[in-house]
Amino acid sequence: MLEELDQLESEAQAALAEAHDAVGLEQFRVKYLGSKGAIKRAMARLKEVPRDEKPAYGKRANALRKSIEAAFKTQQSAKASGATATTRPQPDITVPGDPPRLGREHVITQTIDELVDVFGRMGFDVVSGPEVEDEYHNFIALNIPESHPARDPLDNFYLAPEVGEAADEAEPGTAELLRSQTSTVQIRVMQSTPPPLRVIATGRVYRPDEHDATHYSMFHQVEGLYVDRHVSMVDLKTTLFQFAHAMFGPEADIRLHPSYFPFTEPSAELEVRMQIQGKWQWIEVGGCGMVDPEVFRHVGYDPEEWSGFAFGLGIERLAMRKYKINDIRWLFENDVRFLRQF
């Protein structure tokens, strides 16, 4: 009977060697190691073995079971690791690695930096002011009368009630709103700085405009102010044309169009010819003009001694012209496929 155990071991080893996949291994386990398998049956025959041979048979049967189980587990582990190695793609270490995706400045930030550089080379210093303003700095000091349409509550983002007891008790010019123009900064600068001065200010402004290809309710402006003796409209035109050619190239198509603003006299609009939704159009990018004497009086400057010019340009429209962007709304949608182009 010991010879039968030897023969069973040889058969099991041969069968295990033929088990090449998970199905074969499972079939082997059922046939040899299962509850009704060959090893169990061989051990059950111990009761048929003569008394004096039982110790030798039992020892041999246990050794056989342990040997076959160990061989099965070894084969099972080898097949499992082999399957993992074949199904998992192995990296090719000779292929160059993918470059990391690095962040970059938003196209608006890039445009602001370029504006600061261009005007900085003309001698303009950079200043800033608050986005939440009062009516005095946003309207009154800029010579915008109470009846002017620009002060309509429907055209501004007021932060205080316009009617009621609180509004009645408030002092004139103290109602707060989100600034509608960066011209407020020039008032604050002139109130604290004696002439002459040459400054620009960049920042966000807010107007409840209906969104379309060229309008948005929040946008950015660059405000410029130059005050000195004998400043003229020629200085303003020269400054803006030099800026436009530095920004867009010597072939830039630009013009000044007569206009009206309460805080400048005479006034003009700077227009740039650009392509919007497939059509070439003259687009206003900002207003400009000679500072009105009444504005100088509000800040304590003598208009008989000092003169100056001011301009306010829409940064989004400048970016659209420079980078051939057809819709201002794309600048605020945060689509990385669009932003990665700049």
Secondary structure as the mmCIF struct_conf table of DSSP 4:
data_model
#
loop_
_struct_conf.conf_type_id
_struct_conf.id
_struct_conf.beg_label_comp_id
_struct_conf.beg_label_asym_id
_struct_conf.beg_label_seq_id
_struct_conf.end_label_comp_id
_struct_conf.end_label_asym_id
_struct_conf.end_label_seq_id
HELX_RH_AL_P HELX_RH_AL_P1 LEU A 2 GLU A 18
BEND BEND1 ASP A 21 ASP A 21
HELX_RH_AL_P HELX_RH_AL_P2 ALA A 22 PHE A 28
HELX_RH_PI_P HELX_RH_PI_P1 ARG A 29 LEU A 33
BEND BEND2 GLY A 34 GLY A 34
TURN_TY1_P TURN_TY1_P1 SER A 35 LYS A 36
BEND BEND3 GLY A 37 GLY A 37
HELX_RH_AL_P HELX_RH_AL_P3 ALA A 38 ALA A 44
HELX_RH_3T_P HELX_RH_3T_P1 ARG A 45 GLU A 48
BEND BEND4 VAL A 49 VAL A 49
HELX_RH_3T_P HELX_RH_3T_P2 ARG A 51 GLU A 53
HELX_RH_AL_P HELX_RH_AL_P4 LYS A 54 THR A 87
BEND BEND5 ARG A 88 ARG A 88
HELX_LH_PP_P HELX_LH_PP_P1 PRO A 89 PRO A 91
TURN_TY1_P TURN_TY1_P2 ILE A 93 THR A 94
BEND BEND6 VAL A 95 VAL A 95
HELX_LH_PP_P HELX_LH_PP_P2 PRO A 96 PRO A 100
HELX_RH_AL_P HELX_RH_AL_P5 VAL A 107 ARG A 121
TURN_TY1_P TURN_TY1_P3 MET A 122 GLY A 123
HELX_LH_PP_P HELX_LH_PP_P3 PHE A 124 PHE A 124
STRN STRN1 ASP A 125 VAL A 127
BEND BEND7 GLU A 131 GLU A 131
STRN STRN2 VAL A 132 ASP A 134
HELX_RH_AL_P HELX_RH_AL_P6 GLU A 135 ASN A 138
TURN_TY1_P TURN_TY1_P4 PHE A 139 PHE A 139
HELX_RH_3T_P HELX_RH_3T_P3 ILE A 140 LEU A 142
TURN_TY1_P TURN_TY1_P5 ASN A 143 ASN A 143
TURN_TY1_P TURN_TY1_P6 GLU A 146 SER A 147
BEND BEND8 HIS A 148 HIS A 148
HELX_RH_3T_P HELX_RH_3T_P4 PRO A 149 ARG A 151
HELX_RH_3T_P HELX_RH_3T_P5 PRO A 153 ASP A 155
BEND BEND9 ASN A 156 ASN A 156
STRN STRN3 PHE A 157 TYR A 158
BEND BEND10 LEU A 159 ALA A 160
BEND BEND11 GLU A 162 GLY A 164
HELX_RH_AL_P HELX_RH_AL_P7 GLU A 165 GLU A 169
BEND BEND12 ALA A 170 ALA A 170
HELX_LH_PP_P HELX_LH_PP_P4 GLU A 171 GLU A 171
TURN_TY1_P TURN_TY1_P7 PRO A 172 GLY A 173
STRN STRN4 GLU A 176 LEU A 178
BEND BEND13 SER A 180 SER A 180
TURN_TY1_P TURN_TY1_P8 THR A 182 THR A 182
HELX_RH_AL_P HELX_RH_AL_P8 SER A 183 SER A 192
BEND BEND14 THR A 193 THR A 193
HELX_LH_PP_P HELX_LH_PP_P5 PRO A 194 PRO A 194
BEND BEND15 PRO A 195 PRO A 195
HELX_LH_PP_P HELX_LH_PP_P6 PRO A 196 PRO A 196
STRN STRN5 LEU A 197 TYR A 206
HELX_LH_PP_P HELX_LH_PP_P7 ASP A 209 HIS A 211
BEND BEND16 ASP A 212 THR A 214
BEND BEND17 SER A 217 SER A 217
STRN STRN6 MET A 218 ASP A 228
TURN_TY1_P TURN_TY1_P9 ARG A 229 HIS A 230
HELX_RH_AL_P HELX_RH_AL_P9 MET A 233 PHE A 248
TURN_TY1_P TURN_TY1_P10 PRO A 250 GLU A 251
STRN STRN7 ILE A 254 PHE A 261
TURN_TY1_P TURN_TY1_P11 PRO A 262 PHE A 263
STRN STRN8 THR A 264 ILE A 276
TURN_TY1_P TURN_TY1_P12 GLN A 277 GLY A 278
STRN STRN9 LYS A 279 VAL A 291
HELX_LH_PP_P HELX_LH_PP_P8 ASP A 292 ASP A 292
HELX_RH_AL_P HELX_RH_AL_P10 PRO A 293 VAL A 299
TURN_TY1_P TURN_TY1_P13 GLY A 300 GLY A 300
TURN_TY1_P TURN_TY1_P14 PRO A 303 GLU A 305
STRN STRN10 SER A 307 GLY A 314
HELX_RH_AL_P HELX_RH_AL_P11 ILE A 315 TYR A 323
TURN_TY1_P TURN_TY1_P15 LYS A 324 LYS A 324
BEND BEND18 ASN A 326 ASN A 326
HELX_RH_3T_P HELX_RH_3T_P6 ILE A 328 PHE A 332
BEND BEND19 GLU A 333 GLU A 333
HELX_RH_AL_P HELX_RH_AL_P12 VAL A 336 LEU A 339
TURN_TY1_P TURN_TY1_P16 ARG A 340 GLN A 341
#
